[in-house]
Amino acid sequence: MRKEIHRLNPAGFPARKAASPMSLSSARNYALRAERSQDAKEAADLLAKAILELAASIEATDAKVKKVNKSG
């Protein structure tokens, strides 16, 4: 049985292996929830999650562009 190792990024959130197609939508939802939050810590955590979702989306798009450029 193989043991899974979960890496954490500096913010303490689990590292992502691949971006999902929902990254931009998720980022927007996290940001909207942060805007409505009455708790500063919760808002900061939600904004951190939004940033991670955006970064994942950018990385996925970058990988797709590089793949297209390499094959073309």
N, C-alpha and C positions, 0 to 999 in steps of 0.2 A: 504494500500500500504506500503510495507516494504522499508525503506530507507537503501541504501547500504552505508557502511562505508569503505572507502579506507584507508588502513594503508600504511604508507611510511616507508621504511627502512632508516637507517642513511644516506645513500647516496642521499636520496630524490627520489629514483625510487619507483614505486608502488610495494608492497609486492606481491609475487606470492603464489597462493594457491597450485598449482600442477605444476610439470615440464612437459613441452611438449616434445614429441619425437624429436623435432627440436633443443633442447637446445645446443647440441654440435655443430651442424651446425651453429646455430645462433651465438654462442660464437666465432667460427672461423671467421665468416663474420664480426663481430664487430671488432675483433682484426686486420683483414686485412684492414678494413676501417681506423682504428686508425693509422696503419702503413703508409698509404698513405696520411693521413691528414696533411695539412700545418699549422693548427691551434692547438696550444698546449691544449687549453681548450676542444676543440672538441675531440681531441685524448684521453684526460684523461676521458671524459665522455663515449666515446666508449669502452675504456678499462674497466671502471667500469661496463658497461653493459655486457661485455664479462665475467667478473668475476662472476656477478650475474647469468648469464646463466650456467656457469660451476657449480656453487654452487647448482643451481636447479637440474641439471642433476645428480650430486653426491647424493643429497638428495633423488631423485627418485630411483636411483639405490640402495641406502642403504635401502630404504623402501621395495623394491622388494626382496632384499636378506633376510631381517628380516622376511618377510612374508613367503618365501620359507623355511627358517630355522625353523620357528614356526610350519608350517604345516608338515614338514618332520621329 
